[in-house]
Amino acid sequence: MAEEFPLERYRNIGVIAHIDAGKTTTTERILYFTGKTYRVGSVDDGTTVTDWMPQERERGITIVSAAVTAEWKDYRINIIDTPGHIDFTAEVQRCLRVLDGGVVVFDAVQGVEPQSETVWRQADRYHVPRICFVNKMDRVGASYDDTIESIKDRLGAVPIPMQIPIGSEAAFRGVVDLLTMQAIYWNDDLGKDMVYEDIPADMKDEAIQKRAALVEMASGLDDDLMIQFLDGHEIGLDELKAGLRRLVLASKVTLVYCGSSLRNKGVQPVLDAVVDFLPSPLDIPPVKGMDPDNDEEIELHPNPDEPLSALVFKIVSDPYMGRLAYFRVYSGKVVSGVTAYNSRSRRRERIGRLLRMYADRREDITEVGPGDIGAVLGLKESFTGDTLCDQNHPVILETIQFPEPVISVAIEPKTTADQDKMADALHRLAEEDPTFQVHVDENTGQTIIRGMGELHLDVIVDRMMREFRVQANIGRPR
C-alpha cells in the first residue's frame, strides 16, 4: 500500500465553508468523479458517504469531519469534509492542523458569510494554502463577480479568477478556462463527460482581457514571471502554472473556480487545481516539534527513514469497533503490531489494527507512511493533540488549542440502571470532543455538561441515547 504513490503525488485537503455552501455535496461529487462511488449521494435524501451519522442524515448537516481517500490522475487525495456550524468549530480546527491545503466553498448567491470568515482565519493561523470554489452558480441571484469582490473586501485575500462562467442562473452551462483558453461544457446530467470547445464568439474579447489580467497579476507577485513579463516574452502555460503554484503555496493568492456541485458541473477542474496548485507533504516547510526532556526544537521531515512522529487529531468511539484514533504521520512510519511512545503521557502504546478510512467504511492496511493520514484501533492512553513517536527520539508536536465551552445544561439519568451507563457514555463522548466538558456541581450534586451551543449539546445527548442506549432527563440550557 505504502509504495503505490510517491510523496509528491499526495494531497491532504479539507473542504471548508459556511453552513449550506455545499461542502458535503462537493465532496460527494469528488468521490463520484474519482470512481469511489457508483451513484451520486444526496444530502436531501440522506444518502451521502461523508454524512454517515443518523443525526447528520436527519438534519441534513455535517456534525463530525469525515476522512475519505480518492485517486485522481495518479494522485492520492486525502479529503476531509468539515462541518460549517460554529458549534462544531473544533472539528474544523483539528482538521486544519493536519491538512496541507484547503478548498473553500462559497455560495454564489450569498458570497462571503460569517462562518466563511471564521474558517478563513483558522486556515490563516495554520498557514494552509487554499483555492476557492464558487458553488451554486445555477441559483437565482448567483453572481461570480460579486463573490470575488466579497472575497477581496471581507477576507482581505487576493483572488485570481481562473474561469468565466458561461450563462448564469438557470442558463449556467459551462465555464471558460482562462489557462487553456477553452470552453468546457457538461452536457449530460451526471456531468461525467466534459466537452472542450472553442470559446463562444461573444465572450472572446472578455476572455482575452481576463487572461491578460491574470498573467499581469501573477507576474506582479512572482519574480520569475515578472522578469519574463518585463522582457516582453510570451509566458507559456507550464511556466504560468508553476508561477501560480508558487504563489498559492506562499499563500499570496487564492485561485477562484466556479460551478454547481448539485448539477455536477465544475467539479473536475477543481480536482485538477488541487493536483496542480495545492501542496504535497514535501512542499510544506518542515514541521517543528519540541524535545520533552530539554525543550530543544526538532525539525521533522517527511522521510520514512527518520524516527516516527505522528499527531493524533481525532478520537472516535465506535460502538462496534471500540476506540478509533485518527492520526497524521509527519516523519517515519506507523507499522501495525509495533509499539509507539506517547510523549505527553510518557506511556508506550501498541499499534493495533491500522485502517485507511473511507467515512464510516474502512480497509485494513499494514503501514502508514509520512505525509499520510490513517486511523488505528486499540490506543488506550492517547487523546486529541497527543504525539506518537519513537521512544529513543521523543518529540512533542504543537498541540491544538480549542475554545472554551459557552453553554451548559444539567442532565440526570432516568433510572438507577442508567446511572453508570450515563457516566461511561459521557466520558467517552468527552474523549472524542475537546469542546465538550462534563463535571459534577459541588452544591447541587447535578451532572453538568458544557458545549459550544444548543445544537452541539442536542446532538451529544441524542448520540448518548442512541449509541449508548442511555435514557436521561435534560434541564434548560444556561
C-alpha positions in Angstrom: 0.0 0.0 0.0 2.7 2.5 1.0 4.7 2.3 -2.2 1.7 2.9 -4.5 2.2 6.7 -4.7 5.4 8.7 -4.3 5.1 11.5 -1.7 4.9 14.4 -4.2 1.7 12.7 -5.5 -0.1 13.0 -2.2 -2.6 15.8 -1.4 -4.1 16.3 2.0 -7.0 18.7 1.6 -10.0 19.9 3.6 -13.3 21.2 2.2 -14.2 24.1 4.4 -17.1 26.7 4.3 -20.1 28.4 5.9 -23.2 26.3 6.6 -25.1 25.2 3.4 -22.4 26.4 1.0 -22.3 22.9 -0.4 -19.2 21.2 1.2 -20.7 17.8 1.5 -22.3 17.9 -1.9 -18.9 18.9 -3.4 -17.2 16.1 -1.6 -19.8 13.6 -2.9 -19.2 14.7 -6.4 -15.4 14.4 -5.9 -15.9 10.8 -4.8 -18.2 10.1 -7.7 -15.9 11.5 -10.4 -12.8 9.8 -8.9 -14.6 6.5 -9.2 -15.0 5.9 -5.4 -18.8 5.7 -5.5 -21.0 4.5 -8.3 -24.0 6.6 -7.6 -24.2 10.3 -6.6 -25.1 10.8 -2.9 -27.6 13.5 -1.9 -27.7 15.4 1.4 -31.5 15.8 1.0 -32.1 12.1 0.6 -29.6 11.2 3.3 -27.5 9.0 1.0 -24.1 10.8 1.3 -20.9 9.0 2.2 -19.3 11.6 4.5 -22.5 12.4 6.4 -22.9 8.9 7.7 -24.2 9.5 11.3 -28.0 9.2 11.7 -28.1 12.7 13.2 -26.4 14.1 10.2 -28.7 12.4 7.7 -31.8 13.5 9.6 -30.8 17.2 10.0 -29.0 17.5 6.6 -25.9 19.0 8.2 -22.3 17.8 8.8 -21.5 17.2 12.5 -18.2 15.4 12.5 -15.5 15.7 10.0 -15.1 12.6 7.8 -11.9 11.5 6.1 -12.0 9.8 2.7 -9.3 8.8 0.3 -9.6 9.1 -3.5 -7.4 8.8 -6.6 -7.3 11.3 -9.4 -4.9 11.3 -12.4 -2.3 9.1 -10.5 -2.5 11.3 -7.4 -3.8 10.2 -4.0 -6.1 12.7 -2.4 -7.0 12.5 1.3 -10.1 14.6 1.7 -11.7 15.8 4.9 -15.3 17.1 4.8 -15.7 19.5 7.7 -18.8 20.9 9.5 -19.9 24.5 8.9 -21.7 25.3 12.1 -19.8 27.3 14.7 -21.0 24.7 17.3 -18.6 22.2 15.7 -15.7 24.6 15.3 -13.3 22.2 17.0 -13.8 19.7 14.1 -12.6 22.3 11.6 -9.7 23.4 13.8 -8.2 20.0 14.4 -8.5 19.1 10.7 -6.8 22.3 9.5 -3.9 21.4 11.9 -3.1 18.3 9.9 -4.0 19.4 6.4 -1.7 20.8 3.8 -4.3 22.6 1.6 -7.9 23.6 1.6 -10.8 24.1 -0.8 -13.0 26.9 0.5 -16.6 26.7 -0.9 -18.7 29.8 -1.3 -22.4 30.2 -2.1 -22.6 32.3 -5.3 -25.8 34.0 -4.0 -24.5 34.8 -0.5 -20.8 35.4 -1.2 -18.7 35.5 2.0 -20.8 34.6 5.0 -19.9 34.9 8.7 -18.6 31.4 9.2 -16.6 31.7 5.9 -14.6 34.4 7.7 -14.1 32.2 10.8 -12.7 29.2 8.8 -10.6 31.5 6.7 -9.0 33.0 9.8 -8.4 29.4 11.2 -6.8 28.5 7.9 -4.6 31.6 8.1 -3.5 30.6 11.6 -2.3 27.2 10.5 -0.8 28.6 7.2 -3.0 26.4 5.0 -2.8 27.4 1.3 -6.2 27.3 -0.4 -8.2 27.6 -3.6 -11.8 28.8 -3.8 -14.9 27.2 -5.4 -17.9 29.4 -6.0 -20.8 26.9 -5.9 -24.5 27.2 -6.7 -23.9 29.1 -10.0 -27.3 27.8 -11.2 -29.3 29.6 -8.4 -31.4 32.7 -8.9 -29.3 35.7 -7.9 -25.9 33.9 -8.3 -23.0 36.2 -9.1 -19.5 35.1 -9.7 -18.1 38.7 -9.8 -19.8 39.8 -6.6 -18.5 36.7 -4.7 -14.9 37.5 -5.9 -15.3 41.1 -4.7 -16.6 40.0 -1.3 -13.6 37.6 -1.0 -11.3 40.6 -1.6 -13.2 43.0 0.7 -14.2 40.8 3.6 -11.4 38.3 3.7 -8.5 40.6 2.6 -7.4 38.0 0.2 -6.0 38.3 -3.4 -8.4 36.3 -5.5 -7.4 35.4 -9.1 -10.4 34.2 -11.3 -9.3 31.1 -13.3 -12.6 30.8 -15.1 -15.5 32.8 -16.6 -19.0 31.2 -16.2 -20.9 30.6 -19.5 -24.5 31.6 -18.8 -25.9 32.4 -15.4 -28.6 31.2 -13.0 -30.7 28.6 -14.7 -28.9 29.1 -18.0 -25.4 28.2 -16.5 -24.0 25.5 -18.7 -20.2 25.7 -18.6 -17.0 27.7 -18.0 -14.2 29.3 -20.0 -10.8 28.1 -18.7 -8.5 31.1 -18.7 -5.4 28.9 -18.6 -6.0 26.8 -21.7 -8.4 29.4 -23.3 -11.1 26.7 -24.0 -14.7 26.5 -23.1 -15.8 23.5 -21.0 -19.4 22.2 -21.1 -21.1 19.5 -19.2 -23.9 18.2 -21.4 -25.1 15.1 -19.6 -27.0 15.2 -16.2 -24.3 13.3 -14.3 -21.5 15.6 -15.6 -19.1 12.8 -16.3 -18.3 13.8 -19.9 -16.6 17.2 -20.2 -16.7 18.6 -23.7 -14.0 21.0 -24.7 -14.9 23.6 -27.4 -13.8 27.0 -28.7 -14.8 30.0 -26.6 -18.2 31.4 -27.7 -17.7 34.4 -30.1 -19.5 36.9 -27.8 -17.2 36.0 -24.9 -13.8 36.0 -26.8 -12.9 39.6 -26.0 -13.7 39.3 -22.3 -11.7 36.1 -22.1 -8.6 37.7 -23.7 -8.9 40.6 -21.3 -9.3 38.4 -18.2 -6.4 36.2 -19.3 -4.2 39.2 -19.7 -5.2 40.5 -16.3 -4.5 37.0 -14.8 -0.9 37.0 -16.3 -0.3 40.6 -15.2 -1.5 39.9 -11.7 0.6 36.7 -11.4 3.7 38.5 -12.8 3.4 41.4 -10.4 3.7 38.9 -7.4 6.2 36.3 -8.8 9.8 37.3 -9.6 10.4 34.7 -12.3 7.2 35.6 -14.1 7.9 39.3 -13.7 11.3 39.0 -15.5 9.7 37.3 -18.5 6.8 39.7 -18.5 9.0 42.8 -18.5 11.3 41.4 -21.2 8.2 41.0 -23.3 8.4 37.2 -23.6 5.3 35.1 -24.1 4.7 33.2 -20.8 4.0 29.6 -21.6 1.2 27.5 -20.0 3.7 25.4 -17.9 5.6 28.5 -16.7 2.4 30.2 -15.7 1.2 27.2 -13.8 4.5 26.9 -12.0 4.3 30.6 -11.1 0.7 30.3 -9.8 1.7 27.2 -7.8 4.5 29.2 -6.1 2.1 32.0 -5.3 -0.6 29.6 -3.9 2.0 27.7 -1.8 3.2 31.1 -0.3 -0.5 32.0 0.4 -0.1 35.2 -1.6 -3.1 34.5 -3.9 -6.2 32.2 -3.9 -7.3 30.9 -7.3 -11.1 31.0 -7.8 -13.2 28.4 -9.7 -16.9 28.2 -10.2 -19.6 25.6 -10.9 -22.7 23.9 -9.4 -21.9 20.7 -7.4 -25.6 19.7 -7.3 -25.9 19.8 -11.1 -22.5 18.1 -11.4 -20.8 21.0 -13.2 -17.4 22.4 -12.5 -16.0 19.8 -10.0 -13.3 18.1 -12.3 -11.4 21.4 -12.9 -11.3 21.9 -9.1 -9.8 18.4 -8.8 -7.2 19.4 -11.4 -6.5 22.6 -9.5 -6.0 20.5 -6.2 -3.4 18.4 -8.1 -1.7 21.4 -9.9 -1.6 24.1 -7.3 -2.1 22.7 -3.7 0.9 21.5 -1.8 2.1 17.9 -1.3 3.6 16.9 2.1 7.0 17.8 0.5 6.0 21.4 -0.3 5.2 22.4 3.2 8.0 23.7 5.5 9.4 21.1 7.9 7.2 20.7 10.9 8.7 21.8 14.2 8.5 19.8 17.5 9.9 20.1 21.0 12.2 17.6 22.8 10.2 17.0 26.0 13.4 16.5 28.0 15.3 19.7 27.2 12.8 21.9 25.3 15.1 21.9 22.2 13.4 22.5 18.8 13.4 19.5 16.5 12.7 19.7 12.7 10.7 16.8 11.2 11.0 15.9 7.6 8.6 13.7 5.6 11.1 10.9 5.4 10.2 7.2 6.1 13.7 6.6 7.4 13.6 9.3 10.1 12.3 8.4 13.7 8.5 8.3 13.9 6.4 11.4 14.7 2.6 11.4 14.3 -0.1 13.7 15.6 -3.4 12.2 16.9 -6.0 14.7 15.7 -9.3 13.0 16.4 -10.7 10.2 18.6 -13.9 8.4 17.7 -15.8 6.0 19.9 -17.3 3.3 17.6 -19.9 1.2 19.5 -18.8 -1.9 17.5 -15.1 -1.4 17.0 -14.1 0.5 20.1 -11.8 3.5 20.3 -10.5 4.7 16.9 -7.7 7.3 16.7 -7.1 9.3 13.5 -3.5 10.5 13.1 -1.3 12.2 10.6 2.3 11.0 10.1 5.0 13.7 9.8 8.1 11.6 9.8 9.0 7.9 9.9 6.1 5.4 9.5 3.5 3.8 11.7 3.6 0.0 11.3 0.9 -2.4 12.6 2.0 -4.5 15.5 4.9 -2.4 16.7 5.0 -0.1 19.8 4.9 3.7 19.7 5.6 6.1 22.5 3.1 8.8 23.7 5.3 11.8 24.6 2.6 13.5 26.7 1.5 10.6 28.9 5.0 9.1 28.7 3.4 5.7 28.1 4.0 3.1 25.4 1.2 2.3 23.1 0.9 -0.9 21.0 -0.3 -0.1 17.4 -3.2 -2.4 16.8 -5.2 -2.6 13.5 -4.3 0.1 11.0 -7.1 1.4 8.8 -7.5 3.6 5.8 -10.7 5.4 6.4 -13.5 5.8 3.9 -16.0 7.9 6.0 -17.6 5.1 8.2 -16.2 2.2 6.0 -12.6 1.1 6.3 -9.9 -1.1 4.8 -7.1 -2.8 6.7 -3.5 -1.7 5.8 -0.1 -2.7 7.3 1.6 0.7 7.5 1.1 4.5 7.1 4.0 6.5 5.7 5.0 10.1 6.1 2.5 12.7 4.9 -0.4 10.3 5.0 -3.5 10.1 7.2 -4.7 6.9 8.8 -6.6 5.5 11.8 -5.6 3.0 14.4 -7.6 0.8 16.8 -6.5 -0.1 20.3 -4.8 3.1 21.7 -5.8 3.3 25.3 -3.9 6.4 26.6 -3.9 8.7 23.6 -6.1 11.7 23.1 -6.7 14.5 20.6 -3.5 16.6 20.2 -1.1 13.8 21.5 2.1 12.9 19.7 3.1 9.4 18.9 6.9 9.0 18.4 9.9 6.8 18.8 10.8 6.2 22.5 14.6 6.8 21.8 13.7 10.1 20.0 10.8 11.7 21.9 9.2 14.7 20.4 6.1 16.8 21.2 4.3 18.4 18.3 2.4 21.7 18.9 -1.0 20.7 20.4 -4.3 22.1 19.1 -5.8 25.0 21.1 -9.6 24.7 21.4 -12.1 27.4 22.5 -13.8 27.2 25.9 -17.5 25.9 26.1 -20.1 28.7 26.3 -23.3 26.9 27.3 -24.2 24.4 30.0 -27.1 22.1 30.8 -28.0 19.8 33.7 -28.5 16.1 32.9 -29.7 13.2 35.1 -30.4 9.5 34.4 -34.0 8.3 34.3 -33.3 5.2 36.3 -30.6 3.9 38.6 -29.6 1.4 35.9 -28.8 4.3 33.6 -26.5 5.9 36.2 -23.3 4.1 35.4 -24.1 3.8 31.7 -24.5 7.6 31.5 -21.2 8.3 33.3 -19.4 5.9 30.9 -21.2 7.4 27.8 -20.4 11.0 28.7 -16.8 10.1 29.5 -16.4 8.5 26.0 -18.1 11.4 24.2 -15.9 13.9 26.1 -12.8 12.0 25.0 -13.9 12.4 21.4 -14.8 16.1 21.6 -12.4 18.6 23.3 -15.0 21.3 23.4 -17.5 19.1 25.3 -16.9 19.0 29.1 -18.6 17.1 32.0 -18.5 18.0 35.7 -20.5 17.5 38.8 -21.8 20.6 40.6 -20.4 20.6 44.2 -23.5 22.4 45.6 -26.4 20.5 43.9 -24.7 17.2 43.0 -26.1 17.5 39.5 -24.1 16.4 36.4 -23.5 19.4 34.2 -22.5 19.1 30.6 -21.0 22.1 28.7 -20.6 22.7 25.0 -20.3 25.3 22.2 -24.1 25.8 21.6 -27.5 24.3 22.0 -27.2 22.4 18.7 -23.9 20.9 20.0 -25.4 19.7 23.3 -28.6 18.5 21.5 -26.5 16.2 19.2 -24.4 14.9 22.1 -27.5 13.9 24.1 -29.1 12.4 21.0 -25.9 10.3 20.4 -25.8 9.2 24.1 -29.4 8.0 23.9 -28.9 6.2 20.6 -25.4 4.9 20.6 -25.0 4.1 24.3 -28.7 3.4 25.0 -28.9 5.7 28.0 -32.2 7.4 28.9 -31.9 10.8 30.6 -33.7 14.0 31.6 -32.3 17.3 30.4 -32.6 20.7 32.1 -32.7 24.1 30.4 -29.6 25.5 28.7 -27.8 28.2 30.6 
